[in-house]
Amino acid sequence: MKNSLSLFLFSYLLKIPFLNLGYGPEEDSWGHVQNIWEMKEAGHYIMSRLPGHPVYEALLYLLWSFHSPLIYNSISAIAAGLAVVAFYKLAKHYNIAHAYYISAAFMFVPTFFLSGTYTIDYTLGLALSLWAFYAVLKNKVLLAALLLAMATGTRITWILMLFPMLAALNGYRPDKFKFKESLVLLFTFAMFTALAYSIVYNTYGIYFFSTYSLPYPPLAKAIYKGTFGVWGLLGTIALFGLSIFFVIRFKFYLKQLRWRHIVWLMPIVMYSLIYLRLPEKSAFFIPVIPFLLLLIFSLASEKVSKWSAVIMGLSLIFLGINISDPLRGSSAKAHDLKKTISGQEIFLSFERGLYFLELSKRENKIKATDRFQNALRKIEKPTVVICGWWYAMIDITVKDNNLDWPENVKIHYFLSDEEILEYQENGYELLYLPEQEIVNNRKNNSTLTTELGELLAP
């Protein structure tokens, strides 16, 4: 109990500097808040994005009366702490040496740590899934089904955790299968998951079960997000070194494999494939992290387990890599190592890790949003603005602070060419925020945005 409490408190306290810096660095985090505003104004359910996140949306809705960045971001911070405790419980259950140290290593994995600092469902879904997995190991099938259904209600891909949970429950010997418990798990899970998604189905029909078609990111970006973006520079180097060591001693470690390793490999393989299908965000790798660490630390020496926490902690604090953009990136210093990749300047900071670079990034985005909304509220002519990924941030900043907004200024996410021409016919000038004309032109397969619009400089 003492170790669990200290891990939870340590996890939460380290996140405090982030919790009041807006709703987060992601467009989706501000979009969740915007979605609750829309539901309150419309008086009925509206999904935040396909295929819906009904449990997470319901939680934000219930807390709306006293919503703020601190309140909403704390949900993720608390969930991250609970996920760390669940990981610790799993490590103890499997008798993995130095469970406390490796739980600290898990806590410090950069993408997991930072996802626990803003308004998004990643850590809540992970915490519910890990506790569901732990409940199955303790043969608490009903509790496991309920927790996994709630996790699936935050993000539908958590449904895949049914496979390792059933494997952990039944083992590999047919004569030992627990058919009754398995049926209870499946039936209870299906019932509560259907209940969670019933509001989505009733509103949108079967067509809710879809997703967005997004372009595959450039290879350099995909590699970065799956390596340095997940583990940090030091963590990536450490994992690369361990991988080489495991390959060299492959036959030895192959003999050490047990059924539990096969169980852990299931989520590792499934969620890795999902990530590779669209490596848009480092956070998409989060479901892999706890099971990969369980696999590594169950085979590694006690010395490796102890040093892992130190390396992951250092990976979060030092040698951070980020984009150098005064609007949506971190602020680079003169002595930082800079390089342009795929048209985007990135930099390596020796004395600042992702922890500090993320703080800088959040501050820059909030300052840029304030400059944009202040400039837009001063416009007197009829104007339509393509805001792109700044849209939700501007909209929520204005609404949360009860700022006056001129009726002659219309802000949009993106616009079709037909909508642009219609606004022009009605006497509106077209403005676009930095980089958004590129995206809007690409969406419309034209150059009309650039031809008719002008840049609103921050």
N, C-alpha and C positions, 0 to 999 in steps of 0.2 A: 504493500500500500504506500509506503514511504517513497519508494523509487518511482512508482507510477505518478504520485502527486508531484514530485520534483520534476519529472520529465514534462508533465503537463504545464506546470507553472513556468518552467524555463522556456518552453516552446511559445507560450503566450506572451510573456514579458519581453522577449526579444523582438516581437512583432509590433509593440506599442508605437514606435516612431512612425510606422506606416499608416496606422488605423484611421487617422483623421486627415489624410492627404487625398481627399476626393475618393471616388468609388473604385479607383484602380487604373492600371495602365491600359487595359483592354477596352476596345469599343463595346464588346459584349457585356462587360460589367456595368457600364453606364446604360447600356441597352436594357438590362434587367430592371433598373430603376425607372427608366422611361416607360417600360412595359406596365409597371404597376400604376404609374400616373395615367396611362391610357385606359387601363381597366377601371380605375376610379372615375374617370371622366365619362367612360362609355356605359358603365354600370353592368358589364358582363365580362365573361372570360375572354382574354386575348392571349394567344401564346406568344412568348418572347421570341422564339425562333423554332424552326422545325427540328425535331418532331415534338416539341413541347418539353418543358421541365416542370410538370405540375406540382411536385412536392416542394421544390425550391421556390417556385413562384408563389405557392400558397404560404410558405413561411415568410417571405418578404411582404406579402399582402397583409398577413396577420400583424406584422410589426410596423405597418405603414404609419400609424398614428404618431409614432415618435421616431420615424426613420431619420437617419443621418449617416454619413460615412462611418462614423465610429460604431454605430449600432450594427449596420449591415456588414461592415468589414470584420467585426468581432465574431460574427457567425462562422466565417471561414477560419479565423484564428482559433476559436474554441474547437472547431471540428478538426483542425490540424493537430491540436494537442491531444484530442481523443484518438486520432489515428495513430499517433506515436505511442500512446499507452496500449492500444490494441496490438501494435507491432511488438511491443515489449512482452505482452502476454503470450503472443504466438511464439516468440523466441524462447520464452521460459517453458512453454508447453513442449516444444521440440527439443529441449535440453541443449540449446545452442550456447556455447561458452560466451561469457561476458555479455549477457543480454542487454545490460544497461548501456554499455559502450556502443554496441551496434545500433541500439535504439536512438542514441544521440547522433550516430552517423546518419541514420535515416532522417532524423529531424533536420539536419543541416544540408541535405541534398537541395541545391539552390532552387530548382523549379518547384519542388514540393514546398519548400519553406516560403517562397515568395507568393505562391498560389494561396497561401493561408493568410494573406494580408489584404485581400480586396474582395469585392462583391462578385463572386463566381461560385459555381457549384462543385468544383473539382475536389476540394478537401472534404466537403460534407459527404459526397458520394463515396469517397475512399474510406472515410471513417465508418460509415454504415456498412460497407462491404467487408471491411476487415473484422468488425465486430460480429457480422453475420457468419463469417468464416470461422471465427473463434467459437461462436455458439454451436456450430455444427460439430466441432471437435469435442465439445463438452456434451454432445448429444441433446442439445436444447433446440430441437428441430423447429418448433413453432416460432420461437424467438428469432431463429436464423432466417426463416422464411419472411417474417414481418420486416426485419432489418434490411434484407436484400430487396424486398419490394419497395421499401422507402428509397433505397439507393437507386434503384431503377427508375423511380419517379423523379429523381434529380437529373438523371441522364440515362437514356435507354440502353446504352452499351454495357451498363453494369449487369444486364441480364446474363451475359456470358459467364459471370461468376458461378452460375448454377453448375457448370461442368466440373470445376475443381472442388466445389462443395460436395457434389454427389460422389466424386471420386474419393474425397477424404472420408466421407461418411461410410462408404461401402467397402473400400479396400479393393484388392485385385483378385481375391478368391471368390468365385461364384457361390460356394457353399457358405460364405460369411456375409453375403449381401443382406442389407437391411431393407427389404422391399417395402415393408409397412412404413418405416420412417421416411423412405424416399418418396413414397406417394403422398404422405402428409406434407413433406417439404414442397413438392411440386404443386400440389393442389392449393395449399395455403398461399404460396408465392403467387400463383396465377390469379387467385381470387383478389388479393390485395393489390397486385399490379394493375389488374383490370379496373379495380376501384379507383386507383390513382389516375389512370389515363381516361376514365369515363368522361370527365369534363372536357377533355381534349377531343375525344371521339364525338361526343354529343354536339360540340361546336363546329368541328371541321369534317366529320365523317372519316372514312377510312383513309382519305387522302392526307391526313396528318402524318401517316407513317411514311415519311419521305425525308429527304435532306436537300441541302443546297448543292448545286453544281459549281465547284470552285476550281480555278486553274491550279495545276500542280506547280508548286513553287520552284524557283531555280535550284539546281543541284547544290550549289554552295550554301544557300540558305537552309536547305533541308538537312544537309550534313551538320551545319552549325547548330541548328535547333535540336537535333537528336544527340548531340555530344556535349559541346561546351554549354549550350543553353540549358541542358538538363543537369549536368554534373559540375559545371564550372571547369576551369582549365586544369587545376590540380586534381580534381576528381576524375576527369577524363583521362589524364595521364596515368593515374593510379589504376583505373579500371583496365586501361590498355596493357599496363604491366602485368596485372593479374591474369588477363586473358592469355597473354603469351606464356605465363607460368603454367596455367591450366592446360594449354595445348601441349606444352613440352611433357607434362606428366599426365597426359590424357588417359593412358591405360590404368594408371594408379587410381585416378579419380573416378574412372568408369566403374571400377570394382566397389567404390564407396557408395554408389547410387542405390537409393532405396525408394520405396513407393512414394514417400513424402516428396522426394525430388521430382518425380513424375507429376505429382499433383501441382507443385509450384511451377513446373514448366508449362502447364496448360495456360494460365493467365499470361505468362511471359510471352509465349508464342502468339496467342490470340490477339492480345493488345498491341504487340509489336507489329503484327500484320495490319491492324487497323491504323496504327501510326504511319506505317510505310505507304499505305494507300493514300493518305493526305497528311504529310508532315507539316501542317500549317502552323502549329504551336508546340513549343517544348512541353507544355502542360498536358498535351495528349498522351505523353509517355508516362504520366503519373501512375496509372494502374500497374505498370510493369515494375516500378521501383521497389516496393516492399518485398515482392516475391523473388526478384532478382537478388536482392540483398540477403534474403533468407537462404537462397541457394548458395551464394558465394560464401557466406559466413559459416554455413554448416560444413563446408569443405575446407575452409581456410584455417590456418593455425591461430592460436590464441593471441599471438603477437600481432598478426594482421588485424584481428578484431579490435584490439586496443588502439592501434594506430589509425584505423579507419575513421574513427570519430574525430581525431585530430586533423586528418587530411581534409575531411568534408567540411569541418569548421573553418579551416584555413581557405578552402576553396570558395566559401561564401564571403570571406572577409578580404582576401587578397587576390590579385591577378584577375581582375574582372574584364570581360569583353562586352562591348555594347556598340550601338551605332552612335556616331557623333552628330547629333541633330539638335539645334537649339529649340525646336518646337516639340518634337515627339521622341527625342532620344536623350542620352545623358550628355553632360557637359564635359568635353575632353579638356585636359590641361596641356600646357605647352610641351611638357616632357613625356607625355603619353606616346606610345608607339601607334602610328596611324597607317592604315592601308585601305585602298578602295577596291571593293569586291562587288562585281555585278552592278556597278554604278552607285554603290552605297559606301560611304566612308565608315569604317569601323575602327575602333581603337582598343588597345590593351593598356590598362592601368595597372601599374605594379603595386601601388600601395592601397588601391581601392578595389574591393571585390564586388560581386553582383549585389550584395546587401546595400552598399553605398551608392553604386551606380543606379540601382532601382529607385532609391530616394531622390537622386538627382533627376532622373527621368520623370518621376511623378510631379516634382516641383515644376519642371519645365513645361509639362503638358497643362498643368493648372494655370500657370502664368500665361501661356499662349491662349488658352480658352478665354481667360479674362480679357485679354487684349482683343480677341475676335469679337466677343459679345459686346464689349464697350464700343468698338468701332461700328458694329452693325446697328446698335441702338441710336447712333447719332445720324444715321442716314435719313435724309428727308425725301428723296425721290422714290418713286415706286421701283423696288429692286427685288430680284429673286436671286437667291444665293445657293450654290451647290456646296454643301459642307462636307459630304463624304464621311470619313471616320470621325470628324469633329462634331457631327450633327447631334448625337445624343449628349455629348459633354456640354455643348452650348445650351441645348434645350433644358437639360436638368439644372445647370447652373442658374439659368434665368428663373426657372420655376421654384427651385428650392429656396432661392433668395428673394422671391416675390418682386423681381425687377420688372419695371415697365417695359413693354415691347411695342415698337411702332407697328401699326397695322399695315403700313406701306411696305414693310420688309417681310418677305416670305423665305423661310429657310427650308431646304430639302436635303434629303440624303443624297440622291442622284436624280437626274432628269433625263427622260427620253428626248430625242430630237424633236418629236412632235410637241412635247410639253414646252420645250424651249421656244419654239416658234410661236406657240399660242401665247406664252407670256410676252414675247416681243410684240405681237399684234395688239396686246392690251396695254402697251406702253411701259413695260417693265425693262429695266436694265439688268443685264446678267453679270453676276460676279461669281467667282469660284475661289475657294481657299487653296493654299499651296498643295500641289500634287494632285488635287482632285480633278482637274481638267484631264489629266492623263487617264485616270480610271474611267471617268465619264465617257471620254472619247472611245476607249477600249470597249466599254459596255455597248455603245451604240454603233461601233464600227464606222465611225466618222470623225471629222475634225470640227464639227459645228460648234462645240463648246469653246474651243480655242478661237475660232473665227469670230464669234459674236460676243464672247465674254471677256472680262478683264480680271486680273488677279487682285484679290484683296490682301495686300501685304499686312503681316502682323505688326 
